[in-house]
Amino acid sequence: MPPMEMEPVTAAVEKSTIDYRVGDKLPNDLVCMVNDAYMAKPQIPVPVNGKTYYGCCEMCVGTLNNEESARMATDPQTGERVDKTEAFIVLLDANGRVGYFNSEVNYTAYAKKS
């Protein structure tokens, strides 16, 4: 008997109808907050301490539940720590890499330098 294939666990399977470009602000639910990547479809919501983080798979769900460091980022402009649920999340490159900023003002200053 062949091994059973496991279905990936996802919150939704529909791709986003909006195409985001480098520099665009992203909705939290389209970002895997463990891989820090734009995923183009809704991710699995992970409630932790009254906030909702998002991950792309069960491993990411576990990581977000168990590792505070996965729920935090460093603002590239200021070097300050920022909670990923409270961040201004921006698509940084065509490979889907995202940046977490404490504010839109910080992102604008960062973009002017780049």
N, CA, C and O atoms as a printed pandas DataFrame, in Angstrom:
     atom_number atom_name residue_name chain_id  residue_number  x_coord  y_coord  z_coord
0              1         N          MET        A               1    0.850   -1.172    0.000
1              2        CA          MET        A               1    0.000    0.000    0.000
2              3         C          MET        A               1    0.899    1.239    0.000
3              4         O          MET        A               1    1.798    1.332    0.836
4              5         N          PRO        A               2    0.681    2.206   -0.922
5              6        CA          PRO        A               2    1.524    3.398   -0.961
6              7         C          PRO        A               2    1.283    4.268    0.263
7              8         O          PRO        A               2    0.191    4.249    0.831
8              9         N          PRO        A               3    2.302    5.038    0.679
9             10        CA          PRO        A               3    2.111    5.912    1.839
10            11         C          PRO        A               3    1.069    6.982    1.545
11            12         O          PRO        A               3    0.948    7.468    0.421
12            13         N          MET        A               4    0.321    7.334    2.585
13            14        CA          MET        A               4   -0.692    8.381    2.427
14            15         C          MET        A               4   -0.019    9.733    2.294
15            16         O          MET        A               4    0.944   10.037    2.998
16            17         N          GLU        A               5   -0.532   10.527    1.396
17            18        CA          GLU        A               5   -0.019   11.883    1.275
18            19         C          GLU        A               5   -0.762   12.759    2.266
19            20         O          GLU        A               5   -1.986   12.691    2.379
20            21         N          MET        A               6   -0.009   13.580    2.981
21            22        CA          MET        A               6   -0.604   14.487    3.950
22            23         C          MET        A               6   -1.021   15.768    3.248
23            24         O          MET        A               6   -0.250   16.339    2.477
24            25         N          GLU        A               7   -2.223   16.213    3.511
25            26        CA          GLU        A               7   -2.681   17.498    2.986
26            27         C          GLU        A               7   -2.035   18.608    3.806
27            28         O          GLU        A               7   -1.995   18.516    5.033
28            29         N          PRO        A               8   -1.530   19.649    3.162
29            30        CA          PRO        A               8   -0.989   20.763    3.938
30            31         C          PRO        A               8   -2.097   21.449    4.723
31            32         O          PRO        A               8   -3.232   21.549    4.256
32            33         N          VAL        A               9   -1.763   21.914    5.905
33            34        CA          VAL        A               9   -2.737   22.606    6.738
34            35         C          VAL        A               9   -2.690   24.085    6.383
35            36         O          VAL        A               9   -1.645   24.727    6.492
36            37         N          THR        A              10   -3.818   24.615    5.961
37            38        CA          THR        A              10   -3.885   26.045    5.648
38            39         C          THR        A              10   -5.195   26.605    6.141
39            40         O          THR        A              10   -6.189   25.890    6.265
40            41         N          ALA        A              11   -5.185   27.888    6.420
41            42        CA          ALA        A              11   -6.403   28.555    6.866
42            43         C          ALA        A              11   -7.334   28.793    5.682
43            44         O          ALA        A              11   -8.555   28.805    5.842
44            45         N          ALA        A              12   -6.772   28.977    4.523
45            46        CA          ALA        A              12   -7.561   29.203    3.312
46            47         C          ALA        A              12   -6.688   28.855    2.120
47            48         O          ALA        A              12   -5.461   28.879    2.215
48            49         N          VAL        A              13   -7.307   28.536    1.016
49            50        CA          VAL        A              13   -6.526   28.138   -0.149
50            51         C          VAL        A              13   -6.605   29.151   -1.283
51            52         O          VAL        A              13   -5.895   29.024   -2.280
52            53         N          GLU        A              14   -7.446   30.134   -1.142
53            54        CA          GLU        A              14   -7.577   31.115   -2.205
54            55         C          GLU        A              14   -6.400   32.075   -2.207
55            56         O          GLU        A              14   -5.975   32.571   -1.164
56            57         N          LYS        A              15   -5.888   32.322   -3.398
57            58        CA          LYS        A              15   -4.810   33.286   -3.559
58            59         C          LYS        A              15   -5.392   34.690   -3.430
59            60         O          LYS        A              15   -6.550   34.927   -3.774
60            61         N          SER        A              16   -4.582   35.610   -2.935
61            62        CA          SER        A              16   -5.004   36.992   -2.825
62            63         C          SER        A              16   -5.373   37.530   -4.205
63            64         O          SER        A              16   -4.697   37.246   -5.193
64            65         N          THR        A              17   -6.435   38.297   -4.261
65            66        CA          THR        A              17   -6.833   38.879   -5.537
66            67         C          THR        A              17   -6.075   40.176   -5.816
67            68         O          THR        A              17   -6.187   40.740   -6.904
68            69         N          ILE        A              18   -5.319   40.639   -4.853
69            70        CA          ILE        A              18   -4.531   41.860   -5.014
70            71         C          ILE        A              18   -3.082   41.472   -5.247
71            72         O          ILE        A              18   -2.522   40.659   -4.511
72            73         N          ASP        A              19   -2.482   42.050   -6.261
73            74        CA          ASP        A              19   -1.053   41.827   -6.491
74            75         C          ASP        A              19   -0.288   42.934   -5.789
75            76         O          ASP        A              19   -0.486   44.115   -6.072
76            77         N          TYR        A              20    0.578   42.549   -4.880
77            78        CA          TYR        A              20    1.383   43.520   -4.155
78            79         C          TYR        A              20    2.723   43.691   -4.846
79            80         O          TYR        A              20    3.277   42.753   -5.420
80            81         N          ARG        A              21    3.226   44.909   -4.777
81            82        CA          ARG        A              21    4.521   45.231   -5.370
82            83         C          ARG        A              21    5.507   45.599   -4.275
83            84         O          ARG        A              21    5.113   45.926   -3.155
84            85         N          VAL        A              22    6.781   45.545   -4.603
85            86        CA          VAL        A              22    7.820   45.944   -3.663
86            87         C          VAL        A              22    7.497   47.342   -3.154
87            88         O          VAL        A              22    7.220   48.254   -3.933
88            89         N          GLY        A              23    7.538   47.493   -1.835
89            90        CA          GLY        A              23    7.231   48.771   -1.203
90            91         C          GLY        A              23    5.805   48.889   -0.703
91            92         O          GLY        A              23    5.482   49.831    0.021
92            93         N          ASP        A              24    4.943   47.950   -1.075
93            94        CA          ASP        A              24    3.556   47.991   -0.619
94            95         C          ASP        A              24    3.431   47.490    0.813
95            96         O          ASP        A              24    4.154   46.590    1.240
96            97         N          LYS        A              25    2.486   48.100    1.555
97            98        CA          LYS        A              25    2.130   47.604    2.881
98            99         C          LYS        A              25    1.324   46.328    2.686
99           100         O          LYS        A              25    0.466   46.254    1.805
100          101         N          LEU        A              26    1.602   45.326    3.510
101          102        CA          LEU        A              26    0.921   44.033    3.402
102          103         C          LEU        A              26   -0.023   43.810    4.571
103          104         O          LEU        A              26    0.258   44.241    5.689
104          105         N          PRO        A              27   -1.142   43.138    4.320
105          106        CA          PRO        A              27   -1.992   42.720    5.438
106          107         C          PRO        A              27   -1.295   41.596    6.213
107          108         O          PRO        A              27   -0.650   40.733    5.619
108          109         N          ASN        A              28   -1.428   41.615    7.511
109          110        CA          ASN        A              28   -0.764   40.616    8.358
110          111         C          ASN        A              28   -1.057   39.185    7.940
111          112         O          ASN        A              28   -0.171   38.331    7.970
112          113         N          ASP        A              29   -2.309   38.918    7.547
113          114        CA          ASP        A              29   -2.706   37.536    7.291
114          115         C          ASP        A              29   -2.129   36.939    6.008
115          116         O          ASP        A              29   -2.312   35.749    5.753
116          117         N          LEU        A              30   -1.443   37.730    5.205
117          118        CA          LEU        A              30   -0.799   37.204    3.992
118          119         C          LEU        A              30    0.693   36.981    4.188
119          120         O          LEU        A              30    1.418   36.706    3.231
120          121         N          VAL        A              31    1.150   37.101    5.437
121          122        CA          VAL        A              31    2.574   36.968    5.753
122          123         C          VAL        A              31    2.790   35.778    6.677
123          124         O          VAL        A              31    2.097   35.635    7.685
124          125         N          CYS        A              32    3.753   34.921    6.335
125          126        CA          CYS        A              32    4.205   33.912    7.299
126          127         C          CYS        A              32    5.190   34.625    8.202
127          128         O          CYS        A              32    6.264   35.031    7.759
128          129         N          MET        A              33    4.831   34.779    9.458
129          130        CA          MET        A              33    5.637   35.548   10.390
130          131         C          MET        A              33    6.824   34.771   10.949
131          132         O          MET        A              33    7.621   35.324   11.707
132          133         N          VAL        A              34    6.949   33.516   10.591
133          134        CA          VAL        A              34    8.139   32.752   10.956
134          135         C          VAL        A              34    9.175   32.870    9.842
135          136         O          VAL        A              34   10.356   33.099   10.101
136          137         N          ASN        A              35    8.724   32.713    8.615
137          138        CA          ASN        A              35    9.630   32.818    7.462
138          139         C          ASN        A              35    9.814   34.256    6.997
139          140         O          ASN        A              35   10.636   34.527    6.122
140          141         N          ASP        A              36    9.048   35.182    7.582
141          142        CA          ASP        A              36    9.114   36.598    7.210
142          143         C          ASP        A              36    8.957   36.758    5.708
143          144         O          ASP        A              36    9.755   37.413    5.037
144          145         N          ALA        A              37    7.887   36.127    5.200
145          146        CA          ALA        A              37    7.673   36.084    3.756
146          147         C          ALA        A              37    6.215   36.341    3.405
147          148         O          ALA        A              37    5.301   35.872    4.084
148          149         N          TYR        A              38    6.018   37.103    2.322
149          150        CA          TYR        A              38    4.705   37.311    1.734
150          151         C          TYR        A              38    4.304   36.017    1.044
151          152         O          TYR        A              38    5.066   35.488    0.235
152          153         N          MET        A              39    3.110   35.497    1.352
153          154        CA          MET        A              39    2.690   34.195    0.853
154          155         C          MET        A              39    1.578   34.256   -0.190
155          156         O          MET        A              39    1.249   33.226   -0.778
156          157         N          ALA        A              40    0.988   35.421   -0.442
157          158        CA          ALA        A              40   -0.032   35.634   -1.469
158          159         C          ALA        A              40   -1.357   34.919   -1.202
159          160         O          ALA        A              40   -2.226   34.897   -2.073
160          161         N          LYS        A              41   -1.525   34.344   -0.028
161          162        CA          LYS        A              41   -2.800   33.748    0.360
162          163         C          LYS        A              41   -2.894   33.789    1.881
163          164         O          LYS        A              41   -1.874   33.854    2.567
164          165         N          PRO        A              42   -4.107   33.751    2.402
165          166        CA          PRO        A              42   -4.271   33.812    3.860
166          167         C          PRO        A              42   -3.536   32.669    4.571
167          168         O          PRO        A              42   -3.549   31.520    4.130
168          169         N          GLN        A              43   -2.905   33.027    5.676
169          170        CA          GLN        A              43   -2.135   32.078    6.457
170          171         C          GLN        A              43   -2.933   31.596    7.668
171          172         O          GLN        A              43   -4.038   32.074    7.925
172          173         N          ILE        A              44   -2.375   30.667    8.390
173          174        CA          ILE        A              44   -3.023   30.092    9.569
174          175         C          ILE        A              44   -2.934   31.094   10.724
175          176         O          ILE        A              44   -1.832   31.480   11.114
176          177         N          PRO        A              45   -4.073   31.522   11.276
177          178        CA          PRO        A              45   -4.020   32.435   12.420
178          179         C          PRO        A              45   -3.549   31.702   13.669
179          180         O          PRO        A              45   -3.967   30.576   13.938
180          181         N          VAL        A              46   -2.672   32.359   14.430
181          182        CA          VAL        A              46   -2.114   31.771   15.645
182          183         C          VAL        A              46   -2.313   32.767   16.792
183          184         O          VAL        A              46   -1.516   33.692   16.949
184          185         N          PRO        A              47   -3.371   32.585   17.596
185          186        CA          PRO        A              47   -3.578   33.502   18.714
186          187         C          PRO        A              47   -2.598   33.209   19.854
187          188         O          PRO        A              47   -2.475   32.076   20.320
188          189         N          VAL        A              48   -1.906   34.266   20.286
189          190        CA          VAL        A              48   -0.962   34.157   21.404
190          191         C          VAL        A              48   -1.097   35.423   22.247
191          192         O          VAL        A              48   -0.911   36.530   21.741
192          193         N          ASN        A              49   -1.415   35.264   23.516
193          194        CA          ASN        A              49   -1.510   36.388   24.451
194          195         C          ASN        A              49   -2.391   37.527   23.921
195          196         O          ASN        A              49   -2.031   38.697   24.044
196          197         N          GLY        A              50   -3.534   37.189   23.338
197          198        CA          GLY        A              50   -4.475   38.195   22.880
198          199         C          GLY        A              50   -4.136   38.839   21.546
199          200         O          GLY        A              50   -4.832   39.759   21.116
200          201         N          LYS        A              51   -3.085   38.379   20.881
201          202        CA          LYS        A              51   -2.695   38.909   19.567
202          203         C          LYS        A              51   -2.735   37.768   18.568
203          204         O          LYS        A              51   -2.595   36.605   18.947
204          205         N          THR        A              52   -2.925   38.091   17.287
205          206        CA          THR        A              52   -2.980   37.052   16.266
206          207         C          THR        A              52   -1.789   37.180   15.324
207          208         O          THR        A              52   -1.620   38.184   14.632
208          209         N          TYR        A              53   -0.973   36.137   15.320
209          210        CA          TYR        A              53    0.175   36.005   14.425
210          211         C          TYR        A              53   -0.247   35.060   13.300
211          212         O          TYR        A              53   -1.321   34.462   13.372
212          213         N          TYR        A              54    0.573   34.917   12.273
213          214        CA          TYR        A              54    0.224   34.053   11.148
214          215         C          TYR        A              54    1.417   33.202   10.744
215          216         O          TYR        A              54    2.557   33.666   10.706
216          217         N          GLY        A              55    1.119   31.937   10.442
217          218        CA          GLY        A              55    2.141   31.007    9.980
218          219         C          GLY        A              55    1.632   30.208    8.798
219          220         O          GLY        A              55    0.427   30.115    8.567
220          221         N          CYS        A              56    2.566   29.628    8.048
221          222        CA          CYS        A              56    2.183   28.933    6.810
222          223         C          CYS        A              56    1.951   27.438    6.990
223          224         O          CYS        A              56    1.375   26.796    6.112
224          225         N          CYS        A              57    2.393   26.870    8.119
225          226        CA          CYS        A              57    2.270   25.423    8.311
226          227         C          CYS        A              57    2.209   25.107    9.804
227          228         O          CYS        A              57    2.361   25.999   10.640
228          229         N          GLU        A              58    1.991   23.863   10.126
229          230        CA          GLU        A              58    1.898   23.476   11.540
230          231         C          GLU        A              58    3.209   23.719   12.295
231          232         O          GLU        A              58    3.181   24.040   13.483
232          233         N          MET        A              59    4.353   23.570   11.626
233          234        CA          MET        A              59    5.631   23.849   12.282
234          235         C          MET        A              59    5.702   25.328   12.675
235          236         O          MET        A              59    6.158   25.666   13.766
236          237         N          CYS        A              60    5.246   26.203   11.774
237          238        CA          CYS        A              60    5.243   27.633   12.077
238          239         C          CYS        A              60    4.267   27.952   13.211
239          240         O          CYS        A              60    4.552   28.804   14.052
240          241         N          VAL        A              61    3.132   27.282   13.236
241          242        CA          VAL        A              61    2.171   27.467   14.321
242          243         C          VAL        A              61    2.840   27.145   15.655
243          244         O          VAL        A              61    2.725   27.912   16.611
244          245         N          GLY        A              62    3.532   26.025   15.718
245          246        CA          GLY        A              62    4.237   25.645   16.940
246          247         C          GLY        A              62    5.310   26.647   17.323
247          248         O          GLY        A              62    5.457   26.993   18.495
248          249         N          THR        A              63    6.052   27.107   16.339
249          250        CA          THR        A              63    7.112   28.082   16.601
250          251         C          THR        A              63    6.527   29.375   17.153
251          252         O          THR        A              63    7.049   29.920   18.125
252          253         N          LEU        A              64    5.466   29.868   16.555
253          254        CA          LEU        A              64    4.844   31.104   17.039
254          255         C          LEU        A              64    4.276   30.933   18.443
255          256         O          LEU        A              64    4.350   31.855   19.255
256          257         N          ASN        A              65    3.719   29.783   18.733
257          258        CA          ASN        A              65    3.189   29.530   20.075
258          259         C          ASN        A              65    4.284   29.443   21.132
259          260         O          ASN        A              65    4.080   29.861   22.271
260          261         N          ASN        A              66    5.443   28.903   20.763
261          262        CA          ASN        A              66    6.454   28.563   21.753
262          263         C          ASN        A              66    7.680   29.471   21.809
263          264         O          ASN        A              66    8.423   29.425   22.789
264          265         N          GLU        A              67    7.910   30.288   20.792
265          266        CA          GLU        A              67    9.131   31.095   20.751
266          267         C          GLU        A              67    8.805   32.575   20.587
267          268         O          GLU        A              67    8.379   33.021   19.522
268          269         N          GLU        A              68    9.015   33.321   21.660
269          270        CA          GLU        A              68    8.747   34.758   21.605
270          271         C          GLU        A              68    9.570   35.427   20.504
271          272         O          GLU        A              68    9.094   36.367   19.867
272          273         N          SER        A              69   10.777   34.964   20.276
273          274        CA          SER        A              69   11.638   35.575   19.257
274          275         C          SER        A              69   11.009   35.509   17.864
275          276         O          SER        A              69   11.284   36.372   17.031
276          277         N          ALA        A              70   10.177   34.511   17.595
277          278        CA          ALA        A              70    9.514   34.405   16.296
278          279         C          ALA        A              70    8.399   35.438   16.155
279          280         O          ALA        A              70    7.974   35.749   15.043
280          281         N          ARG        A              71    7.931   35.966   17.278
281          282        CA          ARG        A              71    6.848   36.948   17.260
282          283         C          ARG        A              71    7.354   38.384   17.240
283          284         O          ARG        A              71    6.568   39.328   17.157
284          285         N          MET        A              72    8.660   38.539   17.315
285          286        CA          MET        A              72    9.273   39.869   17.342
286          287         C          MET        A              72   10.187   40.046   16.138
287          288         O          MET        A              72   10.696   39.077   15.576
288          289         N          ALA        A              73   10.385   41.307   15.753
289          290        CA          ALA        A              73   11.288   41.633   14.646
290          291         C          ALA        A              73   12.083   42.872   15.033
291          292         O          ALA        A              73   11.841   43.485   16.073
292          293         N          THR        A              74   13.028   43.225   14.186
293          294        CA          THR        A              74   13.805   44.444   14.365
294          295         C          THR        A              74   13.465   45.403   13.234
295          296         O          THR        A              74   13.565   45.054   12.058
296          297         N          ASP        A              75   13.064   46.607   13.599
297          298        CA          ASP        A              75   12.765   47.642   12.610
298          299         C          ASP        A              75   14.063   47.957   11.864
299          300         O          ASP        A              75   15.035   48.384   12.487
300          301         N          PRO        A              76   14.101   47.753   10.531
301          302        CA          PRO        A              76   15.331   47.977    9.774
302          303         C          PRO        A              76   15.819   49.430    9.793
303          304         O          PRO        A              76   17.004   49.689    9.580
304          305         N          GLN        A              77   14.922   50.362   10.043
305          306        CA          GLN        A              77   15.297   51.778   10.055
306          307         C          GLN        A              77   15.914   52.187   11.384
307          308         O          GLN        A              77   16.926   52.888   11.411
308          309         N          THR        A              78   15.307   51.751   12.490
309          310        CA          THR        A              78   15.723   52.250   13.809
310          311         C          THR        A              78   16.475   51.221   14.650
311          312         O          THR        A              78   17.158   51.581   15.609
312          313         N          GLY        A              79   16.350   49.946   14.296
313          314        CA          GLY        A              79   16.953   48.899   15.113
314          315         C          GLY        A              79   16.130   48.539   16.334
315          316         O          GLY        A              79   16.543   47.699   17.132
316          317         N          GLU        A              80   14.956   49.171   16.492
317          318        CA          GLU        A              80   14.086   48.891   17.634
318          319         C          GLU        A              80   13.344   47.583   17.421
319          320         O          GLU        A              80   13.065   47.186   16.290
320          321         N          ARG        A              81   13.026   46.910   18.541
321          322        CA          ARG        A              81   12.222   45.696   18.449
322          323         C          ARG        A              81   10.770   46.084   18.211
323          324         O          ARG        A              81   10.291   47.103   18.708
324          325         N          VAL        A              82   10.082   45.251   17.439
325          326        CA          VAL        A              82    8.680   45.493   17.127
326          327         C          VAL        A              82    7.937   44.162   17.134
327          328         O          VAL        A              82    8.410   43.166   16.586
328          329         N          ASP        A              83    6.770   44.165   17.761
329          330        CA          ASP        A              83    5.910   42.989   17.738
330          331         C          ASP        A              83    5.341   42.873   16.327
331          332         O          ASP        A              83    4.823   43.853   15.792
332          333         N          LYS        A              84    5.428   41.707   15.725
333          334        CA          LYS        A              84    5.007   41.534   14.333
334          335         C          LYS        A              84    3.531   41.840   14.114
335          336         O          LYS        A              84    3.149   42.242   13.015
336          337         N          THR        A              85    2.690   41.660   15.134
337          338        CA          THR        A              85    1.264   41.966   14.964
338          339         C          THR        A              85    1.004   43.463   14.931
339          340         O          THR        A              85   -0.025   43.900   14.416
340          341         N          GLU        A              86    1.926   44.257   15.475
341          342        CA          GLU        A              86    1.750   45.699   15.554
342          343         C          GLU        A              86    2.563   46.436   14.496
343          344         O          GLU        A              86    2.493   47.661   14.403
344          345         N          ALA        A              87    3.322   45.709   13.709
345          346        CA          ALA        A              87    4.246   46.313   12.751
346          347         C          ALA        A              87    3.549   46.812   11.493
347          348         O          ALA        A              87    2.471   46.345   11.124
348          349         N          PHE        A              88    4.195   47.771   10.850
349          350        CA          PHE        A              88    3.849   48.213    9.505
350          351         C          PHE        A              88    4.662   47.286    8.609
351          352         O          PHE        A              88    5.872   47.461    8.471
352          353         N          ILE        A              89    4.001   46.293    7.995
353          354        CA          ILE        A              89    4.700   45.242    7.243
354          355         C          ILE        A              89    4.745   45.621    5.773
355          356         O          ILE        A              89    3.725   45.957    5.172
356          357         N          VAL        A              90    5.955   45.560    5.196
357          358        CA          VAL        A              90    6.167   45.993    3.818
358          359         C          VAL        A              90    6.861   44.895    3.025
359          360         O          VAL        A              90    7.747   44.211    3.538
360          361         N          LEU        A              91    6.454   44.734    1.777
361          362        CA          LEU        A              91    7.132   43.822    0.861
362          363         C          LEU        A              91    8.444   44.471    0.437
363          364         O          LEU        A              91    8.439   45.524   -0.200
364          365         N          LEU        A              92    9.576   43.845    0.790
365          366        CA          LEU        A              92   10.885   44.446    0.539
366          367         C          LEU        A              92   11.508   44.079   -0.799
367          368         O          LEU        A              92   12.274   44.865   -1.357
368          369         N          ASP        A              93   11.193   42.893   -1.326
369          370        CA          ASP        A              93   11.794   42.512   -2.602
370          371         C          ASP        A              93   10.897   41.546   -3.364
371          372         O          ASP        A              93    9.897   41.059   -2.837
372          373         N          ALA        A              94   11.266   41.282   -4.598
373          374        CA          ALA        A              94   10.458   40.435   -5.477
374          375         C          ALA        A              94   10.459   38.975   -5.054
375          376         O          ALA        A              94    9.662   38.188   -5.565
376          377         N          ASN        A              95   11.339   38.595   -4.130
377          378        CA          ASN        A              95   11.376   37.226   -3.616
378          379         C          ASN        A              95   10.391   37.000   -2.476
379          380         O          ASN        A              95   10.292   35.890   -1.953
380          381         N          GLY        A              96    9.662   38.047   -2.087
381          382        CA          GLY        A              96    8.656   37.895   -1.034
382          383         C          GLY        A              96    9.139   38.243    0.356
383          384         O          GLY        A              96    8.388   38.092    1.320
384          385         N          ARG        A              97   10.369   38.702    0.490
385          386        CA          ARG        A              97   10.897   39.057    1.817
386          387         C          ARG        A              97   10.157   40.282    2.339
387          388         O          ARG        A              97    9.918   41.232    1.594
388          389         N          VAL        A              98    9.794   40.258    3.619
389          390        CA          VAL        A              98    9.078   41.374    4.227
390          391         C          VAL        A              98    9.929   42.046    5.295
391          392         O          VAL        A              98   10.855   41.453    5.847
392          393         N          GLY        A              99    9.589   43.299    5.570
393          394        CA          GLY        A              99   10.212   44.048    6.655
394          395         C          GLY        A              99    9.142   44.513    7.615
395          396         O          GLY        A              99    8.025   44.838    7.213
396          397         N          TYR        A             100    9.493   44.542    8.895
397          398        CA          TYR        A             100    8.569   44.955    9.951
398          399         C          TYR        A             100    9.068   46.288   10.511
399          400         O          TYR        A             100   10.178   46.374   11.036
400          401         N          PHE        A             101    8.243   47.315   10.394
401          402        CA          PHE        A             101    8.609   48.648   10.847
402          403         C          PHE        A             101    7.684   49.079   11.972
403          404         O          PHE        A             101    6.519   48.686   12.010
404          405         N          ASN        A             102    8.210   49.896   12.900
405          406        CA          ASN        A             102    7.382   50.407   13.992
406          407         C          ASN        A             102    6.311   51.360   13.495
407          408         O          ASN        A             102    5.297   51.554   14.166
408          409         N          SER        A             103    6.521   51.967   12.314
409          410        CA          SER        A             103    5.546   52.916   11.790
410          411         C          SER        A             103    5.768   53.123   10.298
411          412         O          SER        A             103    6.805   52.749    9.750
412          413         N          GLU        A             104    4.776   53.725    9.653
413          414        CA          GLU        A             104    4.914   54.083    8.245
414          415         C          GLU        A             104    6.011   55.134    8.069
415          416         O          GLU        A             104    6.722   55.136    7.064
416          417         N          VAL        A             105    6.139   56.018    9.045
417          418        CA          VAL        A             105    7.194   57.042    9.006
418          419         C          VAL        A             105    8.568   56.382    8.946
419          420         O          VAL        A             105    9.424   56.803    8.168
420          421         N          ASN        A             106    8.783   55.353    9.758
421          422        CA          ASN        A             106   10.067   54.640    9.740
422          423         C          ASN        A             106   10.307   53.994    8.376
423          424         O          ASN        A             106   11.416   54.048    7.843
424          425         N          TYR        A             107    9.255   53.379    7.812
425          426        CA          TYR        A             107    9.421   52.771    6.495
426          427         C          TYR        A             107    9.769   53.821    5.444
427          428         O          TYR        A             107   10.651   53.598    4.614
428          429         N          THR        A             108    9.080   54.966    5.473
429          430        CA          THR        A             108    9.333   56.017    4.482
430          431         C          THR        A             108   10.785   56.485    4.571
431          432         O          THR        A             108   11.436   56.670    3.543
432          433         N          ALA        A             109   11.294   56.678    5.781
433          434        CA          ALA        A             109   12.699   57.089    5.957
434          435         C          ALA        A             109   13.631   56.006    5.427
435          436         O          ALA        A             109   14.634   56.309    4.781
436          437         N          TYR        A             110   13.307   54.757    5.696
437          438        CA          TYR        A             110   14.116   53.622    5.218
438          439         C          TYR        A             110   14.129   53.570    3.687
439          440         O          TYR        A             110   15.179   53.367    3.078
440          441         N          ALA        A             111   12.975   53.753    3.078
441          442        CA          ALA        A             111   12.859   53.690    1.620
442          443         C          ALA        A             111   13.647   54.814    0.949
443          444         O          ALA        A             111   14.205   54.617   -0.131
444          445         N          LYS        A             112   13.698   55.983    1.576
445          446        CA          LYS        A             112   14.460   57.100    1.009
446          447         C          LYS        A             112   15.954   56.821    0.997
447          448         O          LYS        A             112   16.671   57.302    0.120
448          449         N          LYS        A             113   16.426   56.043    1.969
449          450        CA          LYS        A             113   17.854   55.691    2.051
450          451         C          LYS        A             113   18.237   54.629    1.048
451          452         O          LYS        A             113   19.379   54.582    0.591
452          453         N          SER        A             114   17.292   53.777    0.703
453          454        CA          SER        A             114   17.599   52.616   -0.133
454          455         C          SER        A             114   17.802   52.964   -1.575
455          456         O          SER        A             114   18.068   52.081   -2.391
